[in-house]
């Protein structure tokens, strides 16, 4: 075991709302619907410290909405702000991906524990957030690289001149 290159210096819960659904019908014979990643709204906002690139913040919002109270026994919204320091020994090329992947994961685990505790005090069984990953897929990485390349290209000026193309040459076989 070794220390992580990403150290959590602290975090705040900046918003927490929780409600037991009054219209939810709990049936002991039919277990509750499990919360799936697609049921949640999870938002992440990342920021660098203005004076120190190795100090960063991450805001994480986790929300479960069920306006009519049929699918889930609870609705909730939790917002966390985490403060992080990155090891100066960590390779500079990998810092952004490591931070974007691990910072929200650390806060998400704090959200899982907080929401399990709060829902565990309600009239229905507690809710456990599902396991998720914040590691971008290979497709997302390729799209981000292409976007960065496009953003780095100088803007091309459009001209009114028509481009000329030569017709394809025909070849004949004898």
C-alpha positions as CSV (number, residue, x, y, z in Angstrom):
1,X,0.0,0.0,0.0
2,X,1.2,3.5,-0.8
3,X,-0.2,7.0,-0.5
4,X,-2.4,8.2,-3.3
5,X,-1.1,11.0,-5.5
6,X,-4.4,12.8,-4.9
7,X,-4.9,13.9,-1.3
8,X,-8.4,15.0,-0.1
9,X,-7.7,17.9,2.2
10,X,-11.3,18.2,3.2
11,X,-14.9,18.4,1.9
12,X,-18.1,20.2,2.6
13,X,-21.7,19.2,2.2
14,X,-23.1,22.4,0.8
15,X,-26.7,21.1,0.1
16,X,-28.7,18.2,1.4
17,X,-32.4,17.6,0.8
18,X,-34.1,14.4,1.6
19,X,-37.8,13.3,1.5
20,X,-39.5,10.1,2.3
21,X,-42.2,9.6,-0.5
22,X,-45.6,9.7,1.2
23,X,-47.3,7.9,-1.7
24,X,-44.7,5.1,-2.0
25,X,-46.3,1.7,-1.3
26,X,-43.8,-0.6,0.3
27,X,-44.5,-4.3,0.0
28,X,-42.5,-6.8,2.1
29,X,-43.1,-9.5,-0.5
30,X,-41.7,-7.4,-3.4
31,X,-38.3,-6.0,-2.7
32,X,-37.6,-2.3,-3.4
33,X,-36.4,-1.3,-6.9
34,X,-32.6,-0.9,-6.7
35,X,-31.2,2.4,-7.6
36,X,-29.3,2.1,-10.9
37,X,-26.8,4.6,-12.3
38,X,-29.3,5.7,-14.9
39,X,-31.8,6.6,-12.2
40,X,-29.4,9.2,-10.7
41,X,-28.4,12.6,-11.9
42,X,-24.7,13.1,-11.2
43,X,-23.0,16.3,-12.0
44,X,-19.3,17.1,-11.7
45,X,-17.5,20.5,-11.9
46,X,-13.7,20.6,-11.6
47,X,-11.6,23.7,-11.0
48,X,-7.9,24.5,-10.5
49,X,-6.6,26.9,-7.8
50,X,-5.7,30.2,-9.5
51,X,-2.2,30.2,-8.1
52,X,-1.3,26.5,-7.7
53,X,-2.1,24.0,-10.5
54,X,-1.7,21.1,-8.0
55,X,-4.5,22.4,-5.8
56,X,-7.9,21.7,-7.1
57,X,-11.6,21.7,-6.2
58,X,-14.4,19.3,-7.2
59,X,-18.1,19.9,-6.9
60,X,-20.3,16.8,-7.0
61,X,-24.1,16.8,-7.1
62,X,-26.0,13.5,-6.7
63,X,-29.8,13.6,-7.1
64,X,-32.5,11.0,-7.2
65,X,-35.9,12.3,-8.4
66,X,-39.2,10.5,-8.4
67,X,-41.9,13.1,-8.6
68,X,-44.8,10.8,-8.1
69,X,-43.2,8.5,-5.6
70,X,-43.9,5.2,-7.3
71,X,-40.4,3.9,-8.1
72,X,-38.4,4.9,-5.1
73,X,-39.2,5.4,-1.4
74,X,-37.0,8.5,-1.1
75,X,-35.9,11.5,-3.2
76,X,-32.7,13.3,-2.4
77,X,-30.2,15.8,-3.6
78,X,-26.7,16.2,-2.1
79,X,-24.0,18.6,-3.2
80,X,-20.4,18.3,-2.1
81,X,-17.3,20.4,-2.5
82,X,-14.0,18.7,-2.1
83,X,-10.5,20.3,-1.8
84,X,-7.6,18.3,-3.2
85,X,-3.8,18.5,-3.5
86,X,-2.0,16.5,-6.2
87,X,1.5,15.2,-5.6
88,X,4.2,17.2,-7.4
89,X,5.9,13.8,-8.2
90,X,2.9,12.7,-10.3
91,X,3.5,12.9,-14.1
92,X,2.2,16.2,-15.3
93,X,0.7,14.7,-18.5
94,X,-1.6,12.4,-16.4
95,X,-2.7,14.9,-13.7
96,X,-5.9,16.1,-15.4
97,X,-7.2,12.5,-16.1
98,X,-6.2,11.3,-12.6
99,X,-8.0,14.2,-11.0
100,X,-11.1,14.1,-13.2
101,X,-11.4,10.4,-12.4
102,X,-10.5,10.1,-8.7
103,X,-11.8,13.4,-7.2
104,X,-15.5,12.8,-8.0
105,X,-15.1,9.1,-7.0
106,X,-13.8,10.1,-3.5
107,X,-16.8,12.5,-3.1
108,X,-19.2,10.0,-4.4
109,X,-18.2,7.5,-1.7
110,X,-18.8,10.2,0.9
111,X,-22.3,10.8,-0.7
112,X,-23.0,7.0,-0.6
113,X,-22.3,7.0,3.2
114,X,-24.2,10.1,4.0
115,X,-27.3,9.0,2.0
116,X,-27.2,5.5,3.4
117,X,-27.2,7.1,6.9
118,X,-30.0,9.5,6.2
119,X,-32.2,7.1,4.4
120,X,-31.5,4.5,7.1
121,X,-33.4,6.7,9.5
122,X,-36.5,6.9,7.3
123,X,-39.6,4.7,7.2
124,X,-38.2,2.4,4.5
125,X,-35.0,0.5,4.1
126,X,-31.9,2.6,3.4
127,X,-30.7,3.4,-0.1
128,X,-27.2,2.5,-1.2
129,X,-25.8,4.3,-4.2
130,X,-24.6,2.0,-7.0
131,X,-21.0,1.6,-7.9
132,X,-20.0,3.9,-10.8
133,X,-16.8,5.0,-12.5
134,X,-15.8,8.5,-13.5
135,X,-13.1,7.1,-15.8
136,X,-13.9,8.3,-19.3
137,X,-14.5,5.7,-21.9
138,X,-12.1,5.4,-24.8
139,X,-14.7,7.0,-27.1
140,X,-14.9,10.0,-24.7
141,X,-11.2,10.3,-24.6
142,X,-10.9,10.3,-28.4
143,X,-13.7,12.9,-28.7
144,X,-11.9,15.1,-26.1
145,X,-8.6,14.8,-28.0
146,X,-10.3,15.7,-31.3
147,X,-12.0,18.7,-29.7
148,X,-8.7,19.9,-28.2
149,X,-7.1,19.5,-31.7
150,X,-9.9,21.5,-33.3
151,X,-9.7,24.2,-30.7
152,X,-5.9,24.5,-31.2
153,X,-6.1,24.9,-34.9
154,X,-5.9,28.5,-36.2
155,X,-9.1,29.6,-37.8
156,X,-9.1,29.4,-41.6
157,X,-10.2,32.3,-43.6
158,X,-12.7,31.7,-46.2
159,X,-12.0,33.0,-49.6
160,X,-14.3,33.7,-52.5
161,X,-11.9,32.0,-54.9
162,X,-13.3,28.8,-56.4
163,X,-11.1,25.7,-56.1
164,X,-10.2,24.0,-59.3
165,X,-10.1,20.2,-59.5
166,X,-8.7,18.3,-62.3
167,X,-10.8,15.5,-63.8
168,X,-9.5,12.0,-63.2
169,X,-7.3,10.7,-65.9
170,X,-8.6,7.7,-67.8
171,X,-6.2,4.9,-68.4
172,X,-6.7,2.1,-70.9
173,X,-5.4,-1.4,-70.9
174,X,-4.1,-2.7,-74.2
